[in-house]
Amino acid sequence: MNKTLADIAIVKAGHPFRGKIPEYKDGNAYVVQIRDIDNDGYIHWQQIIRTEITGRKSPEWLQKGDVLFAARGGRNVAAYVDDINQPTVCAPHYFLIQITDKTVLPEFVAWQLNQKNAQRYFANSAEGSAQVSIRRAVLEAIPLVIPSIEKQMAIVGFDNKVKQEKRLFNALIDNRASQMQGIAQALLG
């Protein structure tokens, strides 16, 4: 079944910080920034910073099942928010996608937004010269293919295994590089 993102989700802007996001050791919230999500859409929760959220309006806290989409810069990666247990917002460089259609898995939407067809769509629709960005209307208009929930679950499961294997192989590569540096240090002084 073909739909647009607007058919199955609500798209909201990230939290409106002004300028550089300040880090506060005892802040009342955490913030996911561009540097916190890798090219595979994995959120590195251990490195997000703590900050202070002020203002009269209650922030749009991230919840399990949300999808973050990097709208600015050369990497338009989507990330699924899995387990979250602390008050966290996303930076203004992101769009927050909340899936409203119960027949669509958020993880599947994040996976599909990271595929070559979607990335080509974003590259062709990006605006700006110094810093390219994707407008909300462009994101909402992206065409999506929505298979059965069973097929979505199978794709997401397989994608999770691929990402897990990739992280393991990268850890092994890093370990071997460290070993080689140790050998070089011991041998060459």
Secondary structure by P-SEA (a helix, b strand, c coil): ccccccccccccccccccccbbbbcccccccccccccccccccccccbbbbbbbcccccccccccbbbbbcccccbbbbbbccccccccccccbbbbbbccccccaaaaaaaaacaaaaaaaaaacccccbbbbcaaaaaabbbbbccaaaaaaaaaaaaaaaaaaaaaaaaaaaaaaaaaaaaaaaac
